[in-house]
Amino acid sequence: MSETCKRSLEVTISREEVQEEIERVVGSLKERVTLPGFRPGKVPANIIRRRFAEDIREEVIRNLVPKHFRKAADDRNLRVVGTPDVTEVNYQEGEPLSFKAEFEVVPEFELHEYRGLTVGYREPHVTEEQVAERLEQLRERKAEFVNEAPRPLADGDFAVVALEAVGEHASELPRQDELVVKIGDPDTLPEFTESLRGLSPGENIDFDVRYPEDFGDRRLAGRTIRFHAEVKGIRRKELPELNDAFARDLGDFESLEDLREQVRKAIEREQELAAQQEARTEIVNRLVDMHDFPVPEALLERQIRNQLEQQLRSLAAQGYEINDLKLDWNKVREAHAERAAREVKASLILERIAEREAIGVTMEELDREVERLAQQMREPAAALRKRLEEEGALGRIAGRIRSDKVLNFLFEQARKEVRD
């Protein structure tokens, strides 16, 4: 626990309330317990007290301690984070129950001026080259491949290849009957280009491919695989002509000029969003640098755990076997600690600003976000909401919406310094 954020409470629960809870627990056990010689529900209370003394004690403590800890903390306006460490529990039937709890609280800190921060801002500026590049990408999506007459493969050709691993790796990789390889393309591994260039349909070759250590498919990264390839055909890519007919074929565009204008607006919106995000990031960094206060260990550990889970999910999605990585978890944790501490501080600062500015989240805003997530996950909104409620995730979603609203507020209040 952070010493600055650490607090302790000593709580005493009255003898009368303890006795009332004991009677309730004994009554509950009496309904459930079956013992030889007694009908269900007819076991005398004194026998239950004697036979199940330890169970009664544990349940009374489990029921009373959390409730009274929360009340004691609330009465003192303590904003508890994490789970309290409960010690020195004194329990004797017929006596008051007392306990001591050590825990962390949200740190108190002076909120410095956050309105009117000066931040860099890149105004949107769309060039003709950017519009032309986006239009070319649209043409690429509509490209068609046309079969070519048999001839030797040359740079720029699209080779249709039947490819299979041979030798010791034959059983690991599935055969591909119609793999398309662009000869001479920067994204094509050099071994494929050098081995296939000059071959004609019907010809075949065996060759080795040394995959880079950072290759996307983890089954292949850093390994040398021998392949057998047969060229089955040659294709040429034909791009559609950039004209009014092409624009109309894409959708609700009346002409090529209309398409150009919509593309320009789309790029401008992307640049605007990117500029706002860059400015908001700068605002958060400025706020964190302006405020010096301790971070509760419980919040720090939670944030580090969230970061690690995200990293592990990302590695698993890339094909890594986590158990094979032999990670030094202490070093991994240390690598995340500084960023996690800044993120926790940012969250606490934004929360304080939200309180001061009375920025909240409406039920309509929460419903819209659940609806958006449901569409993204292709799940009925009602089912997703029910699941999020059961998982206790709606509060986190509401917190994220509130943080976004605070950042939008701070961005609107900031002085924008136009940068190139």
C-alpha positions in Angstrom: 0.0 0.0 0.0 1.1 3.6 -0.7 1.9 5.0 2.8 0.4 8.4 1.9 -2.8 6.8 0.7 -3.0 4.3 3.6 -5.7 4.6 6.2 -7.0 2.4 9.1 -10.2 2.1 10.9 -11.2 0.4 14.2 -14.9 -0.6 14.1 -17.1 -2.0 16.9 -20.4 -3.6 16.2 -22.9 -3.6 19.1 -23.6 -6.8 21.1 -27.3 -6.5 20.1 -26.6 -6.5 16.4 -24.2 -9.3 16.6 -26.7 -11.4 18.6 -29.4 -10.6 16.1 -27.2 -11.8 13.2 -26.2 -15.0 15.1 -29.9 -15.8 15.5 -30.5 -15.2 11.8 -27.6 -17.5 10.8 -28.7 -20.2 13.3 -32.3 -20.0 11.9 -31.0 -20.3 8.4 -28.9 -23.3 9.3 -31.8 -24.9 11.2 -33.9 -24.9 7.9 -31.1 -26.5 5.9 -29.4 -28.9 8.3 -30.3 -32.6 8.7 -29.0 -34.6 11.6 -29.7 -38.2 12.6 -32.6 -38.5 14.9 -34.2 -35.2 13.9 -36.8 -34.3 11.3 -35.8 -31.7 8.7 -36.0 -28.2 10.3 -36.5 -29.6 13.8 -32.8 -29.7 15.0 -32.7 -27.7 18.3 -30.9 -24.4 18.1 -28.5 -25.2 21.0 -27.3 -28.3 19.0 -26.8 -26.2 15.9 -24.8 -23.6 17.9 -22.6 -26.4 19.3 -22.1 -28.5 16.2 -21.6 -25.5 13.8 -20.0 -22.9 16.0 -17.1 -22.2 13.6 -19.4 -22.0 10.5 -21.7 -19.6 12.4 -18.7 -17.5 13.5 -17.4 -17.3 9.9 -20.8 -16.3 8.4 -21.5 -13.7 11.0 -18.1 -12.1 10.4 -18.6 -12.4 6.6 -22.0 -10.7 6.8 -21.3 -7.9 9.3 -17.7 -6.8 8.7 -18.0 -5.6 5.1 -21.3 -3.7 5.8 -19.9 -1.9 8.8 -16.6 -1.2 7.1 -18.4 0.5 4.3 -20.6 2.5 6.7 -17.6 3.6 8.8 -15.8 4.7 5.6 -18.8 6.5 4.3 -19.4 8.3 7.6 -15.9 9.7 7.4 -16.2 10.5 3.6 -13.3 8.2 2.8 -13.1 7.1 -0.8 -11.8 3.6 -0.5 -9.9 1.9 -3.3 -9.2 -1.8 -3.5 -10.0 -4.4 -0.8 -9.4 -3.6 2.8 -7.0 -5.8 4.8 -9.1 -6.8 7.9 -7.2 -7.8 11.0 -7.7 -8.1 14.7 -11.2 -9.5 14.5 -12.5 -10.0 18.0 -15.6 -12.2 18.2 -17.1 -13.8 21.2 -20.8 -14.7 21.4 -22.5 -12.4 23.8 -20.0 -9.6 23.3 -19.6 -6.8 20.7 -17.6 -7.7 17.6 -14.6 -5.4 16.8 -12.1 -5.4 13.9 -9.4 -3.3 12.4 -9.2 -2.6 8.7 -6.2 -1.1 6.7 -6.9 0.2 3.2 -6.1 2.8 0.7 -8.1 5.9 -0.3 -8.2 8.2 -3.3 -5.5 10.8 -2.7 -6.4 14.4 -1.9 -4.7 16.9 -4.1 -5.2 20.5 -5.2 -6.7 20.8 -8.6 -4.6 23.3 -10.6 -6.0 25.5 -13.4 -7.1 23.3 -16.2 -9.1 25.8 -18.4 -7.3 27.5 -21.2 -4.3 25.2 -21.5 -2.2 26.0 -24.6 -1.9 23.0 -26.8 -0.6 22.4 -30.3 -3.2 21.9 -33.0 -2.7 20.8 -36.6 -5.3 22.3 -38.8 -6.7 20.0 -41.5 -5.0 20.5 -44.9 -6.0 18.1 -47.7 -3.7 18.0 -50.7 -4.5 16.9 -54.3 -1.9 14.1 -53.8 -3.9 12.7 -50.8 -7.1 12.8 -52.8 -5.5 11.1 -55.7 -4.0 8.4 -53.5 -7.4 7.7 -51.9 -9.0 7.4 -55.3 -6.3 5.0 -56.4 -7.0 2.9 -53.4 -10.7 2.8 -54.5 -9.6 1.7 -58.0 -7.5 -1.0 -56.4 -10.5 -2.4 -54.5 -12.5 -2.6 -57.8 -9.6 -4.2 -59.7 -10.2 -7.4 -61.7 -7.7 -10.1 -62.5 -7.5 -11.3 -66.1 -5.7 -14.5 -67.1 -2.7 -14.1 -69.4 -1.4 -16.4 -72.1 1.4 -18.7 -70.9 4.8 -17.1 -70.8 7.8 -16.7 -68.4 6.9 -14.8 -65.3 8.3 -11.2 -65.0 8.3 -8.5 -62.4 4.8 -7.1 -61.9 3.0 -10.3 -62.9 0.6 -12.1 -60.5 1.6 -15.7 -60.4 -1.0 -18.3 -59.5 0.9 -21.0 -57.6 0.2 -24.4 -56.0 2.5 -24.3 -52.9 3.3 -27.0 -50.3 5.9 -27.4 -47.7 8.2 -30.4 -48.1 10.7 -32.2 -45.9 10.5 -32.0 -42.1 7.8 -29.2 -42.2 5.5 -30.9 -44.6 2.9 -31.8 -42.0 2.8 -28.4 -40.3 1.6 -26.2 -43.1 -1.4 -26.8 -45.3 -1.1 -27.0 -49.1 -2.3 -23.9 -51.0 -3.7 -24.7 -54.4 -4.1 -21.1 -55.7 -1.7 -18.8 -53.9 -1.3 -15.5 -55.8 2.2 -14.1 -55.6 3.1 -10.7 -57.1 6.6 -11.0 -58.6 9.0 -8.3 -57.7 6.7 -6.6 -55.2 8.3 -5.1 -52.1 5.9 -7.0 -49.9 6.8 -10.3 -51.6 9.6 -12.3 -49.8 12.7 -12.1 -52.1 13.0 -15.9 -52.2 9.6 -16.2 -53.8 10.4 -13.6 -56.5 13.9 -15.0 -57.3 12.6 -18.6 -57.4 9.5 -18.0 -59.5 10.7 -15.3 -61.9 11.3 -16.7 -65.4 9.1 -19.8 -64.8 6.1 -20.5 -67.1 2.8 -22.2 -66.3 3.3 -25.9 -65.9 6.8 -25.6 -64.5 7.7 -26.3 -60.9 10.6 -25.7 -58.5 11.8 -26.5 -55.0 13.3 -23.7 -53.0 14.0 -22.5 -49.4 12.5 -19.5 -47.7 14.1 -17.9 -44.6 11.3 -16.1 -42.8 12.2 -12.9 -40.8 12.1 -13.1 -37.0 9.2 -10.5 -36.9 7.1 -12.3 -39.6 3.4 -12.0 -38.8 2.7 -15.8 -38.8 4.4 -17.1 -35.7 4.6 -20.6 -37.1 7.0 -19.3 -39.7 8.9 -16.5 -38.0 12.6 -17.1 -37.8 12.4 -20.5 -39.6 13.7 -21.8 -42.9 11.0 -23.7 -44.8 11.5 -25.7 -48.0 8.6 -25.4 -50.5 7.6 -27.1 -53.7 5.8 -24.7 -56.1 4.0 -25.3 -59.4 3.1 -22.3 -61.5 -0.5 -22.8 -62.6 -1.1 -19.5 -64.4 -0.4 -15.8 -64.9 -2.9 -13.0 -64.1 -2.9 -9.3 -65.0 -4.6 -6.8 -62.8 -6.9 -4.4 -64.6 -7.9 -1.2 -62.9 -11.2 0.5 -63.8 -11.1 3.8 -65.5 -11.5 6.8 -63.2 -14.6 8.4 -64.6 -18.2 9.3 -63.8 -19.3 5.7 -64.4 -16.8 4.5 -61.8 -18.1 7.0 -59.3 -21.7 6.0 -59.8 -20.7 2.3 -59.4 -19.3 3.0 -56.0 -22.6 4.3 -54.5 -24.4 7.6 -54.0 -22.1 9.7 -56.2 -23.4 11.6 -59.2 -20.1 12.2 -60.9 -16.3 11.8 -60.5 -16.2 15.4 -59.3 -18.8 14.5 -56.6 -16.7 11.5 -55.6 -13.5 13.7 -55.4 -15.3 16.2 -53.1 -16.6 13.5 -50.8 -13.2 11.9 -50.6 -11.7 15.3 -49.8 -14.3 15.8 -47.0 -13.6 12.3 -45.6 -9.8 12.9 -45.4 -10.5 16.3 -43.8 -12.7 14.7 -41.1 -9.9 12.1 -40.5 -7.3 14.8 -40.1 -9.6 16.8 -37.8 -10.2 13.7 -35.5 -6.5 13.0 -35.5 -5.6 16.6 -34.6 -8.2 16.6 -31.8 -6.9 13.3 -30.4 -3.3 14.6 -30.6 -4.3 17.7 -28.7 -6.3 15.8 -26.1 -3.3 13.6 -25.5 -1.2 16.7 -25.0 -3.8 18.0 -22.5 -3.7 14.8 -20.5 0.1 14.8 -20.4 0.1 18.5 -19.3 -2.4 17.8 -16.5 -0.4 14.8 -15.2 2.8 16.8 -15.2 1.1 19.7 -13.4 -0.2 17.5 -10.5 2.1 15.7 -8.1 0.3 13.2 -5.8 0.8 9.6 -4.8 -0.9 6.8 -6.7 -2.8 4.1 -4.6 -1.1 0.8 -5.0 -4.4 -1.0 -5.6 -5.2 1.3 -8.6 -1.7 1.0 -9.9 -1.8 -2.9 -9.7 -5.2 -3.0 -11.4 -3.9 -0.8 -14.3 -0.7 -2.8 -14.7 -2.9 -6.0 -14.8 -5.1 -4.4 -17.5 -2.1 -3.5 -19.6 -0.6 -6.9 -19.3 -3.9 -8.6 -20.2 -4.1 -6.4 -23.3 -0.5 -7.2 -24.3 -1.0 -11.0 -23.8 -4.2 -10.9 -25.9 -2.3 -9.1 -28.6 0.6 -11.6 -28.5 -1.9 -14.5 -28.6 -3.6 -13.0 -31.6 -0.3 -12.9 -33.4 0.2 -16.6 -32.8 2.6 -16.5 -29.8 2.3 -19.3 -27.3 2.5 -17.4 -24.0 4.0 -20.3 -22.1 6.8 -20.5 -24.6 7.9 -16.9 -24.2 9.6 -17.4 -20.8 8.8 -13.9 -19.7 10.4 -12.4 -16.6 7.1 -11.1 -15.1 8.9 -8.8 -12.7 10.7 -7.0 -15.5 7.4 -6.9 -17.6 5.6 -5.4 -14.6 8.4 -2.8 -14.1 8.2 -1.9 -17.8 4.5 -1.1 -17.4 4.6 0.6 -14.0 5.5 4.2 -15.1 2.9 4.4 -17.9 0.3 2.7 -15.6 1.0 5.3 -12.9 0.5 8.2 -15.3 -2.8 6.7 -16.6 -4.1 6.3 -13.0 -3.2 9.9 -12.2 -4.9 11.1 -15.4 -8.0 9.2 -14.5 -8.2 10.7 -11.0 -7.6 14.2 -12.4 -10.3 13.9 -15.0 -12.6 12.5 -12.4 -12.0 15.6 -10.2 -12.6 17.9 -13.1 -15.9 16.1 -13.9 -17.0 16.6 -10.4 -16.1 20.3 -10.3 -17.8 20.9 -13.7 -20.8 18.7 -13.0 -20.1 16.6 -16.1 -22.0 13.4 -15.9 -23.4 10.6 -18.2 -27.0 10.3 -19.1 -28.9 7.1 -19.5 -29.4 8.0 -23.2 -25.6 8.3 -23.7 -25.0 5.0 -22.0 -27.7 3.3 -24.1 -26.2 4.7 -27.3 -22.7 3.3 -26.4 -24.2 -0.1 -25.6 -26.0 0.0 -28.9 -22.8 0.9 -30.7 -20.9 -1.9 -29.0 -23.7 -4.4 -29.8 -23.5 -3.5 -33.5 -19.7 -3.8 -33.4 -19.9 -7.2 -31.7 -23.0 -8.4 -33.7 -24.9 -9.1 -30.6 -28.5 -8.0 -29.6 -28.3 -4.8 -27.5 -30.5 -6.2 -24.7 -28.4 -9.3 -24.3 -25.2 -7.3 -24.3 -26.5 -4.9 -21.7 -27.6 -7.8 -19.5 -24.2 -9.4 -19.7 -22.4 -6.1 -19.0 -24.6 -5.6 -16.0 -23.8 -9.0 -14.7 -20.1 -8.4 -15.2 -20.3 -5.0 -13.5 -18.9 -3.4 -16.7 -21.6 -0.7 -17.2 -19.9 1.5 -14.6 -16.6 1.3 -16.5 -18.3 2.1 -19.7 -20.0 5.1 -18.1 -16.6 6.2 -16.7 -15.0 6.1 -20.1 -17.9 8.2 -21.6 -17.5 10.7 -18.8 -13.7 10.9 -19.4 -14.3 11.5 -23.1 -16.8 14.3 -22.3 -14.2 15.9 -19.9 -11.5 15.8 -22.6 -13.9 17.3 -25.1 -14.6 20.1 -22.6 -10.9 20.7 -22.0 -10.2 20.7 -25.7 -13.0 23.3 -26.3 -11.5 25.4 -23.4 -7.9 25.1 -24.6 -6.0 27.8 -26.5 -5.0 26.1 -29.8 -1.5 27.0 -31.1 -1.5 26.1 -34.8 1.4 24.0 -35.8 2.6 22.7 -39.1 
